[in-house]
Amino acid sequence: MLMYMSNIRQEKPSTPLHSVSVAGVVVREDGRVLAIRRADNGTWEPPGGVLELAEAPEDGVWREVYEETGLKVRVERLTGVYKNTSRGIVALVFRCRTEGGCEQLSAESTAVEWLTPAEVGARMAEVYAVRVADALLDGAPQVRTHDGRAFAQRAEHIAKKG
């Protein structure tokens, strides 16, 4: 019996495990987009994080944006699904509008700013800038795969870093 239990623990799962994250691309009336500078690594990104087990995706976006920026949002629509093949993370990105609250820093953000699309392209890594650019498009959600740095297919509509 002990040998059997030992073999079970050593077997790899038949399906890979994935984490699901959510992010909100919050767009202001003047076209600027809400961005945070993360406290843990200093990168600029749309606010977001890991979806909790019993949480609906839209509720997770609302919670993450509020926790990281102090702003309350209305989640409008899904704009993209992004798979990070190196980390096993599937990110659901939603376009949002502000509905209240007050901009503030948190334990997760050292800066909260409203960026132009050009500033997004200059400050954010490609994998995040593309998510913002996709959210600014009309139409169906985009589905993209990347390895944490670059996309499998080039997204031509993002502002290039200069």
C-alpha positions in Angstrom: 0.0 0.0 0.0 2.8 2.5 0.9 4.5 1.8 -2.5 1.2 2.5 -4.3 0.7 5.8 -2.5 4.3 6.8 -3.3 3.7 6.2 -7.0 0.5 8.3 -7.0 2.3 11.3 -5.6 5.1 11.1 -8.2 2.7 11.0 -11.2 2.3 14.3 -13.0 -1.2 15.7 -13.4 -2.8 14.7 -16.7 -3.7 18.3 -17.4 -1.5 21.3 -16.8 -2.5 23.6 -14.0 -3.2 27.3 -14.9 -3.8 30.4 -12.9 -6.5 32.9 -14.0 -5.9 36.6 -13.6 -8.1 39.6 -14.4 -7.2 43.2 -15.3 -9.2 46.4 -16.0 -8.3 48.8 -18.7 -10.0 51.9 -17.3 -10.6 54.5 -20.0 -11.3 58.1 -19.1 -13.4 60.4 -21.3 -10.3 62.1 -22.7 -8.9 58.7 -23.9 -6.3 58.4 -21.1 -5.9 54.9 -19.5 -5.4 54.1 -15.8 -2.0 52.5 -15.0 -0.2 51.5 -11.9 3.5 51.1 -11.1 3.6 47.8 -9.2 5.2 47.8 -5.8 6.8 44.3 -6.2 8.7 44.9 -9.5 8.3 48.5 -10.5 6.6 47.7 -13.9 3.7 49.8 -15.3 0.6 47.7 -15.9 -3.2 48.0 -15.9 -4.5 47.2 -12.4 -5.3 43.6 -11.9 -4.5 40.3 -10.2 -5.4 36.8 -9.5 -9.1 35.8 -9.7 -10.3 34.3 -6.5 -11.8 30.8 -6.6 -15.4 31.7 -5.9 -15.3 35.1 -7.7 -16.9 36.0 -11.0 -14.4 37.6 -13.5 -16.2 41.0 -13.5 -16.3 41.0 -9.7 -12.5 40.3 -9.6 -11.8 43.2 -12.0 -13.9 45.6 -9.8 -12.1 44.3 -6.6 -8.6 44.5 -8.1 -9.0 48.0 -9.6 -10.4 49.3 -6.3 -7.8 47.6 -4.1 -4.9 48.9 -6.2 -6.1 52.4 -7.2 -9.0 53.4 -4.9 -11.3 53.9 -7.9 -14.7 52.2 -8.4 -15.4 51.1 -11.9 -18.2 49.8 -14.1 -16.9 46.8 -16.1 -18.1 47.3 -19.7 -16.9 44.3 -21.7 -14.2 41.6 -22.2 -11.6 42.8 -24.6 -9.0 40.1 -24.6 -7.8 36.7 -23.3 -4.0 36.3 -23.0 -2.1 33.1 -22.3 1.4 33.3 -20.8 2.9 30.0 -21.9 5.9 30.2 -19.7 4.0 30.8 -16.4 0.7 29.0 -17.2 -1.4 32.2 -16.6 -4.5 33.0 -18.5 -5.4 36.7 -18.2 -8.9 38.1 -18.9 -8.9 41.8 -19.6 -11.9 44.0 -19.4 -12.6 47.6 -20.5 -13.9 49.7 -17.7 -15.1 53.3 -16.9 -14.8 55.0 -13.5 -17.9 55.4 -11.3 -16.4 57.0 -8.3 -13.7 56.7 -5.6 -10.5 58.6 -5.2 -7.1 57.8 -6.7 -4.8 56.4 -4.0 -1.7 54.2 -3.6 -1.8 50.8 -2.0 0.5 48.1 -0.8 0.5 46.9 -4.5 1.0 50.2 -6.3 3.6 52.9 -5.8 2.1 55.2 -8.5 -1.3 55.6 -10.1 -1.4 57.7 -13.3 -3.6 58.3 -16.3 -1.5 57.7 -19.5 -2.1 58.5 -23.1 -1.9 55.5 -25.5 1.5 56.7 -26.6 2.7 56.8 -23.0 1.4 53.3 -22.5 3.5 52.1 -25.4 6.6 53.8 -23.9 6.2 52.7 -20.3 4.6 49.3 -20.4 6.2 46.0 -21.6 4.7 44.8 -24.8 2.6 42.1 -23.2 0.7 44.8 -21.2 0.7 47.6 -23.8 -1.0 45.2 -26.3 -3.7 44.5 -23.7 -4.4 48.2 -23.4 -4.3 48.7 -27.2 -6.8 45.8 -27.7 -9.1 47.3 -25.1 -9.2 50.5 -27.0 -10.4 48.7 -30.2 -14.0 48.1 -31.0 -15.1 44.6 -31.9 -14.7 41.1 -30.6 -12.2 40.3 -27.8 -8.7 39.4 -29.0 -7.1 36.1 -28.0 -3.3 36.1 -27.9 -0.5 33.9 -26.7 2.9 35.1 -25.4 5.9 33.7 -23.5 6.0 36.6 -20.9 8.0 38.9 -23.2 6.8 38.6 -26.8 3.6 37.5 -28.6 3.4 34.6 -30.9 1.8 36.9 -33.5 2.9 40.5 -33.7 0.2 43.1 -32.6 0.7 45.9 -35.1 -1.6 48.4 -33.5 0.4 49.3 -30.3 2.5 52.3 -30.0 6.1 51.4 -30.3 8.7 52.2 -27.7 10.9 55.0 -28.8 
